[in-house]
């Protein structure tokens, strides 16, 4: 039996006032797939990501996350599914400033009630994999942008979610750090078996994805990948 898609939506629509950002959006993210969502600034791509991840309600349409329909859930049920089923990487990192790198990565595991020995083992392994074990006890203010994004990625995948959302993950990094973060995202989604939906305006960032969708004038269109073997 084939795996169900980690993320799917049908007939999704969102408007602000008289302006319709998108309508009749159908999308399916396949298991272990990396999908880039591109579009000009203000095209609605981040809003679409927020509707798909349950951060913002759509005006109409249906959304399934890891096989569970989320668009009709109350806030408590939605929060539980989001906590278990997704991880998110942000442009501006969104690390908790009063927690160390290790504590930031550990947080989603604590929220899920995982036992301390298992948490410690997972966090230590992620710190090593990210190449930042030596920064485990540093607070975000003492980290570089690249280090903060590595912590943020580790936090996003710590609980092994089936879906990873990334909103302009290299938008606040220099080119060298950005290249490193993209390579990590590519490798880690393969290693962890997670599907990735990445919002970006960068062709370079989109190049790590097997599929690319472009949002313009409220319509989502698939674009040809320059290298179908990726």
C-alpha positions in Angstrom: 0.0 0.0 0.0 1.4 3.4 -0.9 2.0 6.0 1.8 -0.5 8.7 2.3 0.7 12.3 1.5 2.1 14.1 4.6 0.3 17.3 3.4 -2.6 17.8 1.1 -5.1 20.6 0.5 -8.1 21.0 -1.8 -9.8 24.3 -3.0 -7.9 26.5 -0.6 -8.8 30.2 -0.7 -7.7 33.2 1.3 -8.5 36.9 0.9 -7.8 40.1 2.8 -10.5 42.6 2.3 -11.3 42.8 -1.4 -8.0 41.3 -2.4 -7.9 37.5 -3.1 -4.4 36.2 -2.4 -5.2 32.7 -3.8 -8.2 30.5 -4.6 -8.9 27.0 -5.7 -5.5 25.8 -4.6 -4.9 22.1 -4.8 -1.6 20.8 -3.5 -0.1 17.5 -2.4 3.3 17.0 -0.8 4.6 13.5 -1.3 6.4 11.4 1.3 10.1 12.5 1.7 9.6 15.1 -1.1 11.2 18.6 -1.1 8.8 21.1 -2.6 9.7 24.8 -3.2 6.9 27.4 -3.2 8.1 30.5 -5.1 6.6 33.9 -5.8 7.2 37.6 -5.8 7.1 39.5 -2.5 3.4 40.0 -1.5 2.2 37.1 -3.8 0.8 35.3 -0.8 3.2 32.4 -0.6 3.9 32.8 3.2 0.2 33.2 3.8 -0.4 29.9 1.9 2.2 28.2 4.1 0.5 29.5 7.2 -2.8 28.2 6.1 -1.3 24.8 5.2 0.5 24.6 8.6 -2.5 25.6 10.7 -1.1 28.9 11.8 -3.8 30.8 10.0 -7.3 29.6 8.9 -8.1 29.7 5.2 -11.4 31.3 4.2 -12.5 28.0 2.6 -11.0 24.7 1.5 -9.7 21.6 3.2 -6.3 20.7 4.6 -4.9 17.3 5.7 -1.7 17.0 7.8 -0.3 13.5 8.1 -3.7 12.1 7.2 -5.7 14.2 9.7 -8.0 16.9 8.5 -7.0 20.1 10.4 -9.2 22.9 8.9 -12.2 22.1 11.2 -10.3 21.4 14.4 -10.6 23.5 17.5 -7.5 25.4 18.7 -6.5 22.7 21.3 -6.7 19.8 18.9 -4.9 21.8 16.2 -2.1 22.7 18.6 -1.6 19.0 19.5 -1.3 17.9 15.9 1.0 20.7 15.0 3.2 19.9 18.0 3.5 16.2 16.9 3.4 16.3 13.1 5.3 19.4 11.9 8.5 21.3 12.4 9.1 24.8 11.3 12.2 26.8 10.3 11.9 30.6 10.1 13.9 33.3 8.4 14.6 35.0 11.7 15.3 31.8 13.7 12.7 32.4 16.5 15.0 30.8 19.1 14.0 31.4 22.8 16.7 33.9 24.0 16.7 32.6 27.6 17.4 29.0 26.6 20.8 27.6 25.4 21.2 25.9 22.1 20.8 22.6 23.7 17.7 23.7 25.6 16.1 25.2 22.4 16.5 21.9 20.6 15.2 19.9 23.5 12.0 22.0 23.9 9.7 20.1 21.5 10.7 16.8 23.1 9.8 18.2 26.5 6.5 19.4 25.3 5.7 15.9 24.0 6.6 14.4 27.4 9.6 12.4 26.2 11.8 10.9 29.0 15.0 12.7 29.9 17.4 10.0 28.8 15.9 9.8 25.3 15.8 13.6 25.0 19.4 13.9 26.0 20.5 11.2 23.5 18.5 12.8 20.6 19.7 16.4 21.3 23.3 15.3 21.7 23.2 13.5 18.4 21.6 16.5 16.6 24.2 18.9 18.0 26.9 16.6 16.7 25.2 16.2 13.3 24.9 20.0 13.0 28.5 20.6 13.9 27.7 22.7 16.9 28.4 20.5 19.8 30.9 23.1 21.1 28.1 25.7 21.2 25.6 23.5 23.1 25.6 25.8 26.2 25.7 29.1 24.3 22.7 31.4 24.3 21.3 32.7 21.0 22.8 36.1 21.5 26.3 34.6 21.4 25.7 32.6 18.2 26.2 33.6 14.6 23.4 33.6 12.2 24.4 30.4 10.7 24.7 28.7 14.1 21.3 30.0 15.1 19.7 28.5 12.0 21.4 25.2 12.6 19.9 25.2 16.1 16.6 26.1 14.6 16.7 23.3 12.1 17.7 20.8 14.8 14.8 22.0 16.9 12.4 21.6 14.0 13.4 18.0 13.4 14.1 16.9 17.0 10.7 15.1 17.4 10.9 13.5 13.9 7.9 15.2 12.3 6.7 13.9 8.9 6.4 17.5 7.6 8.9 20.3 7.8 7.9 23.8 6.8 10.6 26.4 6.0 9.8 30.1 5.4 12.8 31.8 3.7 15.3 29.8 5.7 18.3 31.5 4.1 16.8 35.0 3.9 18.7 36.3 6.9 22.1 34.6 6.2 25.2 35.5 4.2 25.7 33.4 1.0 28.2 31.0 2.6 26.0 30.3 5.6 23.0 30.0 3.3 24.6 27.4 1.1 25.6 25.4 4.2 22.0 25.5 5.6 20.5 24.4 2.3 22.8 21.5 2.1 21.8 20.5 5.7 18.1 20.8 4.9 18.6 18.5 1.8 20.6 15.9 3.7 18.5 15.9 6.8 15.2 15.5 5.0 16.7 12.5 3.4 18.1 11.1 6.6 15.0 11.8 8.7 12.4 10.8 6.1 10.7 14.2 6.4 8.8 16.0 3.6 9.8 19.6 3.1 7.7 22.6 2.0 9.9 25.6 1.6 8.8 29.1 0.8 11.5 31.1 -0.9 12.2 33.8 -3.5 15.7 32.3 -4.1 16.3 30.0 -7.1 19.3 28.7 -5.3 17.3 27.6 -2.4 14.6 26.1 -4.6 17.2 24.1 -6.4 17.5 21.6 -3.5 13.8 20.6 -4.2 12.5 18.0 -6.6 9.5 20.1 -7.4 8.9 23.9 -7.7 5.5 25.7 -7.6 5.1 29.4 -8.5 2.3 31.5 -7.0 1.3 34.5 -9.1 -2.0 36.3 -9.3 -3.6 33.8 -7.0 -2.8 30.8 -9.2 -0.3 28.0 -8.4 1.7 26.6 -11.3 4.4 24.0 -11.4 7.6 24.9 -13.1 10.1 22.7 -14.8 13.0 21.6 -12.6 16.4 22.3 -14.1 17.7 18.9 -12.9 15.0 16.2 -12.6 17.6 13.9 -11.1 17.9 15.8 -7.8 
